[in-house]
């Protein structure tokens, strides 16, 4: 395993976290490994689903696409994020609101089935 500054910080933060978060980190790591073994589409959907499950929605129960994009800044918008959201919408996991000005991009996302 090569040196990855972000990965090293994650590992250090896990060491410093409360026991409940350490147990959760093990669970999340196993979940991520299982998703990766199912392919890139399953992994992208899982990351988006997990992120939405951990984000606080607004008063209407939605998360803005901009906030989601900022949290998942290393995920390609057109290559993984939007396609993953569309698959989650088709499966009934999320509801996507769009604008007439930009119907191809989500404006807000409502999580219907949390993890």
RODO-2510 file (C-alpha; in nm, 4 decimals, decimal comma):
residues 115
     n   res          X          Y          Z
     1     x     0,0000     0,0000     0,0000
     2     x     0,1486     0,3299    -0,1075
     3     x     0,1334     0,6518     0,0902
     4     x    -0,1932     0,8402     0,0492
     5     x    -0,2213     1,1525     0,2656
     6     x    -0,6025     1,1395     0,2755
     7     x    -0,6055     0,7695     0,3601
     8     x    -0,3487     0,8201     0,6349
     9     x    -0,5615     1,0960     0,7885
    10     x    -0,8690     0,8709     0,7785
    11     x    -0,6803     0,5950     0,9585
    12     x    -0,5508     0,8375     1,2220
    13     x    -0,8987     0,9797     1,2780
    14     x    -1,0368     0,6268     1,3223
    15     x    -0,7739     0,5660     1,5908
    16     x    -0,8827     0,8854     1,7671
    17     x    -1,2584     0,8310     1,7294
    18     x    -1,4975     0,7101     1,9968
    19     x    -1,5488     0,3322     2,0082
    20     x    -1,8936     0,3581     1,8448
    21     x    -1,7389     0,5286     1,5420
    22     x    -1,4563     0,2754     1,5330
    23     x    -1,7117    -0,0068     1,5137
    24     x    -1,9030     0,1872     1,2478
    25     x    -1,5805     0,2369     1,0502
    26     x    -1,5309    -0,1402     1,0347
    27     x    -1,8880    -0,1856     0,9140
    28     x    -1,8583     0,0922     0,6525
    29     x    -1,5217    -0,0405     0,5306
    30     x    -1,6690    -0,3889     0,4802
    31     x    -1,9688    -0,2358     0,3021
    32     x    -1,7392    -0,0392     0,0687
    33     x    -1,5320    -0,3504    -0,0092
    34     x    -1,8491    -0,5461    -0,0903
    35     x    -1,9705    -0,2629    -0,3166
    36     x    -1,6394    -0,2473    -0,5024
    37     x    -1,6559    -0,6207    -0,5671
    38     x    -1,9907    -0,5655    -0,7448
    39     x    -1,8424    -0,3152    -0,9918
    40     x    -1,8130     0,0576    -1,0453
    41     x    -2,1856     0,1240    -1,0908
    42     x    -2,2782    -0,0521    -0,7659
    43     x    -1,9955     0,1289    -0,5882
    44     x    -2,1094     0,4711    -0,7162
    45     x    -2,4697     0,4029    -0,6132
    46     x    -2,3566     0,2859    -0,2707
    47     x    -2,1390     0,5911    -0,2096
    48     x    -2,4205     0,8270    -0,3119
    49     x    -2,6767     0,6357    -0,1041
    50     x    -2,4471     0,6352     0,2003
    51     x    -2,3656     1,0063     0,1657
    52     x    -2,7343     1,0976     0,1398
    53     x    -2,8112     0,8801     0,4414
    54     x    -2,5596     1,0745     0,6509
    55     x    -2,6526     1,4263     0,5296
    56     x    -2,9056     1,6460     0,7064
    57     x    -3,1892     1,7372     0,4688
    58     x    -3,3556     2,0785     0,4571
    59     x    -3,6984     2,1476     0,6112
    60     x    -3,8687     1,9904     0,3061
    61     x    -3,6644     1,6705     0,3366
    62     x    -3,4330     1,7424     0,0423
    63     x    -3,0574     1,7763    -0,0015
    64     x    -2,9425     2,0203    -0,2671
    65     x    -2,7476     1,8664    -0,5507
    66     x    -2,4778     2,1293    -0,4932
    67     x    -2,4241     2,0123    -0,1331
    68     x    -2,4124     1,6490    -0,2432
    69     x    -2,1663     1,7361    -0,5204
    70     x    -1,9481     1,9257    -0,2699
    71     x    -1,9431     1,6320    -0,0261
    72     x    -1,8590     1,3904    -0,3086
    73     x    -1,6166     1,6286    -0,4798
    74     x    -1,3927     1,3452    -0,5988
    75     x    -1,6814     1,1651    -0,7744
    76     x    -1,7271     1,2533    -1,1421
    77     x    -2,0587     1,4362    -1,1829
    78     x    -2,1395     1,3094    -1,5313
    79     x    -1,9516     0,9804    -1,5064
    80     x    -2,0742     0,8481    -1,1705
    81     x    -2,2759     1,0894    -0,9545
    82     x    -2,5678     1,1685    -1,1863
    83     x    -2,5868     0,8160    -1,3347
    84     x    -2,5812     0,6721    -0,9817
    85     x    -2,8598     0,9058    -0,8734
    86     x    -3,0656     0,8108    -1,1790
    87     x    -3,0302     0,4395    -1,0990
    88     x    -3,1264     0,5072    -0,7364
    89     x    -3,4291     0,7042    -0,8581
    90     x    -3,5338     0,4182    -1,0854
    91     x    -3,5065     0,1791    -0,7886
    92     x    -3,7252     0,4102    -0,5760
    93     x    -3,4464     0,4912    -0,3302
    94     x    -3,4436     0,8652    -0,4046
    95     x    -3,6700     1,1265    -0,5576
    96     x    -3,4982     1,3819    -0,7808
    97     x    -3,6299     1,7331    -0,8442
    98     x    -3,5109     1,9059    -1,1595
    99     x    -3,5513     2,2544    -1,3009
   100     x    -3,6950     2,3374    -1,6415
   101     x    -3,3792     2,5333    -1,7214
   102     x    -3,1525     2,2331    -1,6635
   103     x    -3,3577     1,9110    -1,6711
   104     x    -3,0522     1,6852    -1,7113
   105     x    -2,9049     1,7903    -1,3752
   106     x    -3,0778     1,7341    -1,0415
   107     x    -3,1630     2,0386    -0,8343
   108     x    -3,2555     1,8582    -0,5122
   109     x    -3,2631     1,4973    -0,3979
   110     x    -3,4904     1,3395    -0,1392
   111     x    -3,3839     1,0150     0,0215
   112     x    -3,6781     0,7751     0,0415
   113     x    -3,4995     0,4634     0,1681
   114     x    -3,2125     0,5342     0,4085
   115     x    -2,9386     0,2821     0,4774
***
